[in-house]
Amino acid sequence: MSRPASLVLRESGSKVRLALRAALALAGGLLLPGCTTLDYYSQAISGHLDIVWRAAPIEAQLRDPAVTASLKARLQRALAIRDFASRELQLPDNASYRRYTDLGRPFVVWNVFAAPEFSVKPLESCFPFAGCVSYRGFYSERAALRKAAELRDQGYDTYVGGVPAYSTLGWFDDPVLSTFIHYPDAELARLIFHELAHQVVYVRDDSAFNESFAVAVEQEGVRRWLAQYGSPGDAERYQVLRSRRREAVALILRHRNLLEKFYEQPLAEPDRRSGKLRIFENMRREYETLRAFSWGGYAGFDRLFSQSPSNAFVASIATYTQLVPAFEALLRLHGGDLPAFYRGVKDLSEMSPSERARRLGPGAAGGERPPARSG
């Protein structure tokens, strides 16, 4: 998509400043899907700078005759959702999600998850500022698959998942991306609310806390968005999808717990491998039954369940969901008052890991600390 030369000239100075700022920060490990090797930082810097450089204000896109009417309609919707996020959900009111970048690929990054062959504890990567996270992100699918292959050669289970958006935790003005702009309204809102929630609270070394909090915010945000702007049909379709998503996640987490208990048994490696495969086969069969008899053949999660048996896969799902019920309970405790809820979450974030786990209840502690790598 082309833009008028005058627009490019007006933006060039600010983009150079953004690029320099991004390069300095990314070199220090601020970008969430980081790693610790020089090669990794190089691709992280160049990947993010490419997004920054190509981003253009949505308001300018709406005036650009080269932008299609269908894209303009989606961008207008994104701005409405962005305004709602700050006005009604008290999420940060800044320049994030007020610019747009066309990436020309299905995902912005590909996250690589890894876990030992007989453990559901994800391998962590640690950085100076963002702390430890349970994945590594790559701007190239080929690079992600190559890293996953390296980890498999070292004996780890791996899982590679495409990601439509990421958060820089408010350090930069994250743009709306072509990877999610054409999502249905509820899904577009869900993603924007989720990423903005990361700017409210972020805890070093606690991916499950951060992601589960953001999921709780996105779900409450979409409920309120649909109540104001959605049709009855929109709300019904979203609730059906949300219910199916919950059932799919519950199925995966239940089998993750079965795997965790199974790995605690003192068995020989061949017996561990056969038992592991049996649990994954049961998970797949139960999914097929759920799809056929409860969902009327809905196949929206088929790709997810078609993965090769992998501890890393179930670990990736747990990272995003295991503490959501605890945050939902906290929101109810505050009577749905989001600012009070955010203050409560910030209070939790300032506690020691053990105290935070005690307050959040079962699932928060997550057992012993996963193995970590740092540079």
Secondary structure, 3 states (H helix, E strand, C coil): CCCCHHHHHHHHHHHHHHHHHHHHHHHCCCCCCCCCCHHHHHHHHHHHHHHHHHCEEHHHHHHCCCCCHHHHHHHHHHHHHHHHHHHHHCCCCCCCCCEEECCCCCCCEEEEEEEECCCCCCCEEEECCCEEECCEEECCHHHHHHHHHHHHHCCEEEEEEEECCCCCCCCCCCCEECCCCCCCHHHHHHHHHHHHHHHHCCCCCCHHHHHHHHHHHHHHHHHHHHHHHCCHHHHHHHHHHHHHHHHHHHHHHHHHHHHHHHHCCCCCHHHHHHHHHHHHHHHHHHHHHHHHHHCCCCCCCHHHHCCCCCHHHHHHHHHHHCCHHHHHHHHHHCCCCHHHHHHHHHHHHCCCHHHHHHHHCCCCCCCCCCCEEEC
